[in-house]
Amino acid sequence: MKYVTLPAGEQVPALGMGTWMIGEDRSSRAAEIATLQHGIDLGMTLVDTAEMYGEGASEQLVGEAIRGRRERVFLVSKVYPYHAGRKEMPIACERSLKRLGVDCLDLYLLHWRGSVPLAETVETFDRLHSQGKIRHWGVSNLDTDDMQALCALPGGGQVTVNQVLYNLSRRGIEWDLLPWCEERKIPLMAYSPIEQARLLRHPGLCKLAEERGVTPAQLALAWLLHRDQVIAIPKASSRAHVEQNFAALEYKFDAETLAEIDCLFPPPDEATPLEML
Ligand code: NDP
C-alpha cells in the first residue's frame, strides 16, 4: 500500500473504497459486504461513506462489513450541509455512529457547503472531536475560495482533507485548488476516480491501457495515485474489480505515458469552478 500523510501526521492508505449506491439492494447485500471485506483484507482499509448514501443504508452495510475489522479501518463519513449546525450535527453524528456500530469516526466531512456558517460547523466539529466522537474532520466539494474562507476561521486550519471530484476527465483543480492544498499539506480525496465508469468507454484511454498491459480503470487510478497528496476512493461491487483496483498500485508511470495522458486529457489552461457530481 502507498500512504498519504494527514496534516496531524497520521498515515492513511492512498487507495481506499467508496460506497455510494452500495447497500441499497437487498439481493446484492451479502456480495457487497464480502467485497468490502476482501478490499479491507487486501489493504484498502480507508472506507468512505455518508449519511446521504441510501439515507443511512450504506453506513449500515459498512457497519456490518467492518465488524471484527474495526481496528484496521480508517472510517470516513459525511454530514449533510443542513445537519452541519451546532444543534443538528451531534444528532446526525450519533445516528451515523449507531448505524456504523462504532464509538468514533476517524474522519467526518461536511458533504458540501450549505447555508450553515462555516464557523458554526468548525466549532461543532471541534466539540465532537473533544468528546471523542470524531478523530479528524474535513470538507468535501469546497473550491479554493471556500477553502480560503475556511482556513481564515479560528480552528479552520485543522481541516484534514478536502474530498473533491478529480479524475482524468476532471482536471480543473490542477489550476488552483490542488496546488493550494499541496502547499498547505492538505490531502485531496479524489471521488469518482473513474468517472462512475464513464472513463472506461474512452477509446484513447482504452487503447493506451491495452498497450501498457493494464485495464482502463487501473490506468485511471494509477494516474491519481502517482501524485503525493491524493487519496483515491473507487467504488467497486465485485471481487474482481476490487482486486484489479488494488493492483493499480503496482503500475509505475514513465514520462512518455504521462505525456500521452496529457494529450488525451489536457490539464487546465485557465481557472474553472470546481465541478461536483
Ligand atoms: P467511481 O468513479 O468510483 O466509479 C464506480 C463505477 O466504476 C462502478 O460502476 C463500478 O462498477 C465501476 N468500477 C470500479 N472498479 C472497476 C474496475 N476495476 N473495472 C471496471 N469497472 C469498475 O464512482 P463513484 O461516484 O462511486 O465514486 C467513488 C466514491 O466516491 C463513491 O462511492 C463515494 O464514496 C465517493 N463520492 C463522494 C462524493 C462527494 O460529493 N463527496 C460524490 C461522489 C462520490 P461495479 O460497482 O460493478 O464494480
Boltz pocket constraint, residues with backbone or C-beta under 6 A from the ligand:
constraints:
  - pocket:
      binder: B
      contacts: [[A, 17], [A, 18], [A, 19], [A, 20], [A, 21], [A, 48], [A, 49], [A, 111], [A, 140], [A, 141], [A, 163], [A, 164], [A, 190], [A, 191], [A, 192], [A, 193], [A, 194], [A, 195], [A, 196], [A, 197], [A, 200], [A, 215], [A, 217], [A, 218], [A, 233], [A, 234], [A, 235], [A, 236], [A, 237], [A, 238], [A, 240], [A, 241], [A, 242], [A, 244], [A, 245], [A, 277]]
      max_distance: 6.0
